[in-house]
Amino acid sequence: TQAINEVLNERYKELCYEGHRFFDLKRRGLPVTRSIADAPSAAGTTLEANNFRFVLPIPLPEMVANPAMKQNPGYQ
């Protein structure tokens, strides 16, 4: 898996600032780790891969249009 890690590291460098990192972490089940240096307001926060914030809430108009739809966990 060293080769996979090297490919992922290269992807991280090549696609920085293009908005792919969050989805790469989600896909691989890895946590988002923020240091104080890169996000002063985050104060060294780690968002675990199973945290409900990894999934966005379904917009209210969609929920109203389809009453059978259930809101994503954590956003009720």
Residue, then its C-alpha position, 0 to 999 in steps of 0.5 A: t500500500q506504499a504505492i497507493n499512499e504515494v499516488l494519494n500524496e501526489r494527488y494531494k499536491e497536484l490538486c491542491y486548492e481544487g476542492h478534492r481533498f475533502f472527498d478523497l478523505k471521505r472516500r478513504g474513510l480518513p479523518v479531517t485533521r486541522s492544525i491551528a497553523d492552517a485554521p486558527s479558528a479550528a484550534g487543532t480540530t479533528l473531524e472523524a470519518n464517521n462524524f455526521r458533518f461529513v454528509l451535508p443536510i438535505p435542503l428544506p425545499e427537497m424535504v417539503a417536495n418529497p415527504a417520504m425523504k428522511q433528513n440525514p442523521g445529525y440534522q433533524 
